[in-house]
Amino acid sequence: MIQHIKDDLYQIGEHVQNEYGFEAILTYVLLNDGNPILIDCGSHVHRDSVMQQLDEVLKGATPEYIFLTHSELPHAGNIAAVAERWPDIKVIVSNVMLPYIEVLPVVPLEQITQVVPGTKIEFPTRTIEFVDALLKDQPGSHWIHDPRTGTLFTGDGFGYFNGESAIDQLVETADDGVSQLAFEQYHKVAFRFLRWIRPERLAVDLRKMFAKRNVQVIAPIHGNAIRGDVQIHLNRLIGALTAVKESYS
């Protein structure tokens, strides 16, 4: 599945079926003026498909970076294949991610850079910022913001399960988008710690994060990209987090 999101941003990947519906496992590609950036690299289960889709989107360009949201296999499972195809690729990870086995055996240490929230990487026509993941399913999770396309890459945050008919559809607010219930179903499964959170405090931090940045696209790894009025979906996610917390009461 290849989808053009906007400008030089594409999403590729596959879906897996489970008891809740169809779950996306995506990789995002920023063509970046001939020096492409991969946001995650997909599951090893879909390796052949992911590599084929990468070839189609890259059209012969050599990716310069992989930015990992975190190191679970659905996010980092194709590093070996990517590094074999493009051996000079550089990998950006969070400062607590290096001990994970998915990264170290296949990429030389000198090609791996650790970053902390607030780190910015400058390119000729864009600046990428790494931000604290307000929803973490691993301690090493972080989110990534690209102001040029107005995209916030949110790892497992803002994920949702699709119905079969919506697998290949980007989310547009005009089509009513992702429901609060869909966010609730996914986040209750993906983030088991939500029973202990204080939703009102998390809501404040989420709103601050969005208010400080140009966010026109929300790009989860486990859900198609969300375009349009992202505030609607931010409000629905906050409602979903509150509902998950209350469901344990």
C-alpha positions as CSV (number, residue, x, y, z in Angstrom):
1,M,0.0,0.0,0.0
2,I,1.5,3.3,-1.1
3,Q,-0.2,6.6,-0.3
4,H,0.9,10.1,-1.1
5,I,0.1,12.2,2.0
6,K,1.3,15.7,1.0
7,D,4.3,17.4,-0.6
8,D,7.2,14.9,-0.4
9,L,5.6,12.7,2.3
10,Y,4.4,9.1,1.5
11,Q,3.2,6.2,3.6
12,I,3.8,2.6,2.8
13,G,3.1,-0.7,4.6
14,E,0.6,-3.4,5.2
15,H,-2.3,-4.3,7.5
16,V,-2.7,-7.4,9.7
17,Q,-6.1,-8.7,10.8
18,N,-6.9,-9.3,14.5
19,E,-9.9,-9.6,16.6
20,Y,-10.5,-5.9,16.5
21,G,-10.2,-5.4,12.8
22,F,-7.2,-4.5,10.6
23,E,-4.1,-2.9,12.2
24,A,-1.8,-0.9,10.0
25,I,2.0,-1.4,10.2
26,L,3.4,1.6,8.4
27,T,6.6,3.3,7.3
28,Y,6.7,7.0,6.3
29,V,9.0,8.3,3.7
30,L,10.1,11.9,3.3
31,L,11.9,12.3,-0.1
32,N,13.8,15.3,1.4
33,D,15.2,16.7,-1.9
34,G,16.9,13.5,-2.9
35,N,18.2,12.5,0.6
36,P,15.2,10.5,1.8
37,I,14.3,9.9,5.4
38,L,12.4,6.8,6.6
39,I,10.3,7.1,9.7
40,D,10.4,3.5,11.1
41,C,10.9,0.7,8.6
42,G,8.1,-1.8,9.1
43,S,7.7,-5.4,10.2
44,H,10.0,-8.2,9.1
45,V,6.8,-10.1,8.4
46,H,6.1,-7.8,5.5
47,R,9.8,-7.5,4.4
48,D,9.4,-8.3,0.7
49,S,6.4,-6.0,0.3
50,V,8.0,-3.1,2.3
51,M,11.2,-3.3,0.3
52,Q,9.3,-3.3,-3.0
53,Q,7.2,-0.4,-1.9
54,L,10.3,1.5,-0.8
55,D,11.8,1.0,-4.3
56,E,8.7,2.3,-5.9
57,V,8.6,5.5,-3.8
58,L,12.4,6.2,-3.8
59,K,12.8,5.7,-7.5
60,G,16.5,5.0,-7.2
61,A,17.3,7.5,-4.5
62,T,19.3,6.3,-1.5
63,P,17.8,6.9,1.9
64,E,20.1,8.8,4.2
65,Y,18.4,8.2,7.5
66,I,16.0,6.0,9.4
67,F,14.4,7.8,12.3
68,L,13.0,5.2,14.7
69,T,10.0,6.1,16.9
70,H,11.0,3.0,19.0
71,S,12.6,-0.4,18.6
72,E,9.8,-2.9,18.6
73,L,9.9,-5.3,15.6
74,P,6.8,-3.7,13.9
75,H,8.8,-0.5,13.8
76,A,12.4,-1.7,13.4
77,G,12.0,-5.2,11.9
78,N,13.4,-4.4,8.5
79,I,16.6,-2.6,9.6
80,A,18.6,-5.6,8.4
81,A,17.1,-5.5,5.0
82,V,17.4,-1.8,4.7
83,A,21.0,-1.8,5.9
84,E,21.9,-4.5,3.5
85,R,20.4,-2.6,0.5
86,W,21.8,0.8,1.6
87,P,24.8,0.0,3.9
88,D,25.6,3.7,4.6
89,I,22.2,4.5,6.1
90,K,22.3,6.3,9.4
91,V,19.9,5.5,12.2
92,I,18.5,7.9,14.8
93,V,17.3,6.4,18.0
94,S,16.2,7.7,21.4
95,N,18.8,7.9,24.2
96,V,17.4,4.8,25.9
97,M,17.1,2.6,22.8
98,L,20.6,1.3,22.1
99,P,20.4,-1.8,24.3
100,Y,17.7,-3.3,22.1
101,I,18.8,-6.2,20.0
102,E,16.8,-5.2,16.9
103,V,19.3,-2.4,16.1
104,L,22.8,-3.2,17.1
105,P,23.6,-6.4,15.2
106,V,22.9,-5.0,11.8
107,V,24.0,-1.4,11.8
108,P,27.6,-0.3,12.7
109,L,27.6,1.7,16.0
110,E,29.2,4.7,14.2
111,Q,26.0,5.0,12.0
112,I,23.7,5.1,15.1
113,T,23.0,8.4,16.8
114,Q,21.2,8.8,20.1
115,V,19.0,11.9,20.6
116,V,17.0,13.4,23.4
117,P,13.7,15.2,23.2
118,G,14.3,18.7,21.9
119,T,17.0,17.6,19.4
120,K,16.7,19.1,16.0
121,I,18.4,17.9,12.8
122,E,18.9,20.5,10.1
123,F,18.6,19.8,6.4
124,P,18.8,22.4,3.6
125,T,15.1,22.8,3.3
126,R,13.7,21.4,6.6
127,T,14.4,20.9,10.3
128,I,13.3,17.7,12.0
129,E,12.5,17.9,15.7
130,F,12.4,14.9,18.1
131,V,9.8,15.3,20.9
132,D,8.9,13.4,24.0
133,A,6.3,10.7,23.2
134,L,3.4,11.5,25.5
135,L,2.1,8.0,24.9
136,K,4.9,5.4,25.3
137,D,4.7,1.7,24.8
138,Q,8.5,1.4,25.3
139,P,10.7,3.7,27.5
140,G,12.6,4.5,24.3
141,S,9.7,5.9,22.4
142,H,9.7,9.4,20.9
143,W,7.7,11.3,18.4
144,I,9.0,13.3,15.5
145,H,7.8,16.6,14.0
146,D,8.4,17.8,10.5
147,P,7.3,21.5,10.2
148,R,7.8,21.5,6.5
149,T,4.9,19.2,5.9
150,G,3.3,20.0,9.3
151,T,3.4,16.3,10.2
152,L,3.7,14.8,13.7
153,F,4.8,11.2,13.6
154,T,3.3,9.6,16.7
155,G,4.5,6.0,16.8
156,D,1.8,4.0,18.5
157,G,0.0,7.1,19.7
158,F,-3.2,8.0,17.7
159,G,-3.4,4.4,16.4
160,Y,-6.7,2.8,15.5
161,F,-8.1,-0.3,14.0
162,N,-9.6,-0.1,10.5
163,G,-12.5,-1.9,8.9
164,E,-11.6,-3.8,5.8
165,S,-13.2,-1.3,3.5
166,A,-11.0,1.5,4.9
167,I,-7.6,-0.2,4.7
168,D,-6.4,1.9,1.8
169,Q,-8.1,5.2,2.8
170,L,-6.4,8.2,4.3
171,V,-8.4,9.9,7.0
172,E,-10.0,13.2,6.1
173,T,-11.9,15.2,8.6
174,A,-14.6,15.9,6.0
175,D,-15.3,12.1,6.1
176,D,-15.8,12.3,9.8
177,G,-12.4,10.7,10.4
178,V,-11.5,8.4,13.2
179,S,-14.1,8.1,15.9
180,Q,-13.4,8.4,19.6
181,L,-14.5,4.8,20.0
182,A,-11.9,3.6,17.5
183,F,-9.1,5.5,19.4
184,E,-10.4,4.0,22.6
185,Q,-10.4,0.4,21.4
186,Y,-6.8,0.7,20.1
187,H,-5.3,2.6,23.0
188,K,-6.8,0.3,25.6
189,V,-5.0,-2.6,23.9
190,A,-1.8,-0.8,23.1
191,F,-1.2,1.1,26.3
192,R,-2.0,-1.1,29.3
193,F,-0.9,1.6,31.8
194,L,-3.8,3.9,30.9
195,R,-5.7,2.6,33.9
196,W,-3.3,4.5,36.1
197,I,-3.1,7.8,34.3
198,R,-4.5,11.2,35.1
199,P,-6.3,12.0,31.8
200,E,-6.7,15.7,32.6
201,R,-3.0,16.2,33.0
202,L,-2.2,14.2,29.9
203,A,-4.8,16.3,28.0
204,V,-3.0,19.5,29.0
205,D,0.3,18.3,27.8
206,L,-1.1,17.0,24.5
207,R,-2.8,20.3,23.8
208,K,0.4,22.2,24.6
209,M,2.4,20.0,22.2
210,F,0.0,20.7,19.4
211,A,-0.3,24.4,20.2
212,K,3.5,24.9,20.0
213,R,3.8,23.2,16.6
214,N,2.5,23.4,13.1
215,V,0.5,20.1,13.0
216,Q,-1.5,19.6,9.9
217,V,-1.1,15.8,9.6
218,I,-1.0,13.2,12.4
219,A,1.0,10.2,11.2
220,P,0.6,7.1,13.5
221,I,2.4,3.9,12.6
222,H,-0.7,1.8,13.4
223,G,-3.3,3.8,11.5
224,N,-3.4,5.6,8.2
225,A,-2.3,9.3,8.2
226,I,-4.9,11.8,9.5
227,R,-5.3,15.0,7.5
228,G,-7.7,17.9,7.8
229,D,-8.7,19.5,11.1
230,V,-6.4,17.7,13.4
231,Q,-7.9,19.4,16.5
232,I,-11.0,17.3,16.0
233,H,-8.9,14.2,16.3
234,L,-6.9,15.5,19.2
235,N,-10.1,16.1,21.1
236,R,-11.4,12.6,20.2
237,L,-8.1,11.1,21.4
238,I,-8.4,13.0,24.7
239,G,-11.9,11.8,25.1
240,A,-10.8,8.2,24.3
241,L,-8.0,8.3,27.0
242,T,-10.6,9.5,29.5
243,A,-13.0,6.8,28.6
244,V,-10.2,4.1,28.9
245,K,-9.4,5.3,32.4
246,E,-13.0,5.3,33.4
247,S,-13.5,1.8,32.1
248,Y,-11.2,0.5,34.8
249,S,-13.1,2.3,37.6
